[in-house]
Amino acid sequence: MYTSIVLVKQVPDTSNISGQVMKEDGTVNRSKLPAVFNFEDRVALELALQIRDRFGGTITAVTMGPPRASDVLRECLYMGADSAYLITDRKFAGADTLATSYVLCEAIKRIGIYDFVFAGRQAIDGDTAQVGPQTAEKLDIPQVTYTEAILDVRDRTARVRRKIEGGYEILETTLPVLLTVLKDAAIPRPFSAKRVMAFKGAKSLLELEKMVEGNSLLYIDKLVHEYRGRSLFIPTLTADDLEIDVGRCGIRGSPTKVHKVESVVLAGSSPAKIENTTAGISSMIDSLLADKILG
Ligand SMILES: Cc1cc2nc3c(=O)[nH]c(=O)nc-3n(C[C@H](O)[C@H](O)[C@H](O)COP(=O)(O)OP(=O)(O)OC[C@H]3O[C@@H](n4cnc5c(N)ncnc54)[C@H](O)[C@@H]3O)c2cc1C
């Protein structure tokens, strides 16, 4: 039996960017953008599910994000995760990867025992691929990035194939280990209709508090107790719950500031006729070098 934690991120649908993407303070205007489940995190969850299929165990999905990020946690439950945690607090807003990995590390320590931490190789918005390795460093556990496949797991070791330039390498690692997963590592299984019916009513503490707002007949403790009893409660951890250094969180804990984000549209210019001669081809290469398309 192996226990896995899967780090999943709700990301702006960058294939659908319009309007004001960035706020004055250089952070992403997430409320303005349609949000989707970062694809490589779905593949990471699929690898965790395959480990559970082969060896048994449990899977917990974790996301740090605004309250609406509980949407990706419900999708994790639909795919087969056993439980999910929402790590949310205004103090976490505007976090760069250093601040993000600090909070995720503290949340993982709070959640407790784990043999595997799975993350996507990269999130499609920040595109840094830094959070996985940074989180492993802070947890002081081995990490294998660019994971293509988990070949075998025996007792406290795992054999993993990872992509490298021009090929792959097979590594043996002790557990616990953090793996960052490539999008081609597996095909995420579809949501099970039975699980969608079972978990579409799952709610985070913030969502339950919203239900109670203005409804004197509802009491939050009773509601949490009821949802917990039906395995529909998504625990929510704030900075106070995690008892962490808020100076290392959010925009305060972020040495990196995103200066500007703009959509770059690559427009084709008028086609140029290239003489099929040595001179013709070398002048084409010269102009490609000059335009920094080559070299
Ligand atoms: C355009 C843009 C550029 C940016 N550039 C930088 C930069 O250069 N340096 C920098 O430090 N920050 C940068 N940021 C901020 C960065 O996006 C955030 O820090 C973000 O929370 C994590 O970085 P990432 O998106 O690159 O994730 P990555 O490091 O690419 O994510 C890798 C994996 O980590 C896990 N993960 C990441 N974030 C979360 C989360 N919130 N909850 C759960 N799991 C998660 C997921 O499994 C994900 O697949 C940038 C943001 C934007 C929008």
The ligand as an ORCA input file, in Angstrom:
! r2SCAN-3c Opt
* xyz 0 1
  C       3.253     34.778    -17.063
  C       3.773     34.425    -15.701
  C       5.130     34.332    -15.507
  C       5.609     33.970    -14.238
  N       6.954     33.886    -14.078
  C       7.429     33.530    -12.868
  C       8.823     33.398    -12.667
  O       9.634     33.610    -13.574
  N       9.253     33.037    -11.446
  C       8.405     32.813    -10.425
  O       8.861     32.489     -9.342
  N       7.065     32.911    -10.573
  C       6.577     33.273    -11.777
  N       5.236     33.380    -11.948
  C       4.354     33.120    -10.827
  C       4.055     31.646    -10.825
  O       3.190     31.387    -11.829
  C       3.394     31.272     -9.552
  O       4.311     31.286     -8.579
  C       2.753     29.914     -9.556
  O       2.030     29.728     -8.395
  C       3.679     28.742     -9.636
  O       4.529     28.754    -10.694
  P       4.210     28.099    -12.095
  O       2.884     28.525    -12.536
  O       5.363     28.365    -12.955
  O       4.143     26.552    -11.764
  P       5.141     25.385    -12.182
  O       6.384     25.441    -11.375
  O       5.310     25.332    -13.663
  O       4.204     24.170    -11.681
  C       4.713     22.880    -11.678
  C       3.754     22.020    -10.906
  O       3.703     22.413     -9.536
  C       2.385     22.242     -9.020
  N       1.826     23.549     -8.655
  C       2.188     24.790     -9.106
  N       1.435     25.751     -8.519
  C       0.569     25.086     -7.686
  C      -0.498     25.493     -6.812
  N      -0.789     26.784     -6.683
  N      -1.175     24.548     -6.134
  C      -0.846     23.223     -6.256
  N       0.133     22.758     -7.087
  C       0.814     23.676     -7.775
  C       1.554     21.627    -10.158
  O       1.617     20.222    -10.074
  C       2.311     22.114    -11.387
  O       2.143     21.294    -12.517
  C       4.716     33.709    -13.185
  C       3.339     33.809    -13.400
  C       2.872     34.162    -14.639
  C       1.410     34.215    -14.872
*
